[in-house]
Amino acid sequence: MRHAIGPLTAALLAFAGSASAEADEALVQPPVGAVLILEVVANGVQIYTCSTGTNGLAWAFKAPEAALVDRQGQPAGSHFGGPSWKSIDGSMVTGDLLAKANAPEASAIPWLLLRVKSHQGSGVLAPVAYIRRSATSGGIAPSTGCDSNHAGAEARVPYGATYQFYAETK
């Protein structure tokens, strides 16, 4: 009987894990009716600094730094502190966090939904109202190495993500 319970338990845990990932994804969906206008893939780093916080020295998020490519692998722009995204056509947006959900992968940075707070230029990003970060990999702050000997040090942790840019609901 013990062997029969093992596979059943494993199947239930796998189902619970997939249901959790779906529930997390639902937290970062753009508003109903929002129109997808651009999807890019980011390849870069999440930058952390070893600094003093309320619990002593710890890695603190500083900024992202990533190249953006379209689905055909062609350069599409860049992502950097602000948080900001700049298209190769010169248009740019910055965002404010609306929602955050744990990534299905425990070793990946969270999925996000952001509301655009500022625009520059008249290119592809001009009509963007929402930005969604999903399909993340890596980017989690280091768990070690931030001590009195490394105060002020910087860690550049590789990450990848998909960014989707949505126009306002019509």
Sequence and secondary structure as in RCSB ss.txt:
>XXXX:A:sequence
MRHAIGPLTAALLAFAGSASAEADEALVQPPVGAVLILEVVANGVQIYTCSTGTNGLAWAFKAPEAALVDRQGQP
AGSHFGGPSWKSIDGSMVTGDLLAKANAPEASAIPWLLLRVKSHQGSGVLAPVAYIRRSATSGGIAPSTGCDSNH
AGAEARVPYGATYQFYAETK
>XXXX:A:secstr
 HHHHHHHHHHHHHHHHHHHHHHHHHHT   TT EEEEEEEEEEEEEEEEEEETTEEEEEEEEEEEEEE TTS E
EEEEETTTEEEETTS EEEEEEEEEE  SSTTB  EEEEEEEEEESSSTTTTEEEEEEEEEEEB   SS  SGGG
TT EEEEEEEEEEEEEE   
